């Protein structure tokens, strides 16, 4: 499909791509990059974007809500009461499994109602000291802390700054079009999608500001419409709106690995909104796909503030982050695909998600309640299976067996004569002497 852009679209695409390069290389922060880009795009006498439209982004209601949430989170932190509650909830744990369960669930709940960045900032020292008291390596808990905050933030529309940004963009777009019912986005509208998404992410871990103006420029020059046509084609070729939503999610998730989550969400929104309107997809569903995708920056530690904080606190390497984050990213793409395709049967998705989560939490507890005699048998069986699957251990075990076999052969031949022939003991004739 050929994408023929007019000159304003070419200019917007070229310099937006250049901004991506600057941010991906970490040469300049996204705030400075997008401010300079926005100022440049307004210099063409309104042919790309007018000054009024560029300045409108700074009055976005989502952005203002983010600022107030930072103030709320700081107030809660300074009182000290939350630290006492968290220490009581965390308690003591001697296994990594229970440490993950007891640390991730409270963080996910907090992050659903507080901005996740101050939530992670507050939790890092608490979690490190708690892990040391419990004898659990802090390094095993800090990446899950970041992931828990990100996943918890997808459960409500105020959980992350990205969600608030998308809500503000949706309200602006559909209020101007006088589609007031579609412009409304309540706090728990994302919960039917976000809660199963967060639960399946939890299962995986336990088992194993100026950007708004650039967004308007992309839409005004027709660039967004060109890319939206590609998503529309995907939806039509795949025979359903679910495929288009999956394409929106994947594109946003990949973009969030290169940019900040807010920038990825703001840039993808006009593209997704045009595609959604053409395919008769609910604006809420389109916005939710972007919210989930923009929060899915798990591979690159520099793609998300929470990742960056635990990256420094845990002294991780970029390679360690990628090894953990890449499978998690692919896994959540599959989970998000099912949730978006079966979005109208969200009751069943919720039930299955909660049952599987309960199983992962409860089964280890039931296992520990078994009699010690049965536990020892299970542990011995698991150890044998693990040894059989471990190639290095199998080779080492075989080498030890060979050495023992050679040692036994050499010890049995040590009774031989110096010239290598076996020594024979003299035969004693039977004593036939009569008393």
Secondary structure, 3 states (H helix, E strand, C coil): CCCCCCHHHHHHHHHHHHHHHHHHCCCCCHHHHHHHHHHHHCCCCCCCCCHHHHHHHHHCHHHHHHHHHHHHHHHHHHHCHHHHHHHHHHCCCCCHHHHHHHHHHHHHHHHHHCCHHHHHHHHHHHHHHHHHHHCCCCHHHHHHHHHHHHHHHCCCCCCCHHHHHHHHHHHHHHHHCCCHHHHCCCCCCCHHHHHHHHHHHHHHHHHCCCHHHHHHHHHHCCHHHHHHHHHHHHHHHHCCHHHHHHHHHHHHHHHHHHCCHHHHHHHHHHHHHHHHHHCCCCHHHHHHHHHHHHCCCCCCCCCCHHHHHHHHHCCCCHHHHHHHHHHHHHHHHHHHHHHHHCHHHHHHHHHHHHHHHHHHHHHHHHHHCCCHHHHHHHHHHHHHHHHHHCHHHHHHHHHHHHHHHHHHHHHHHHHECCCCCECCCCCCCCCCCCC
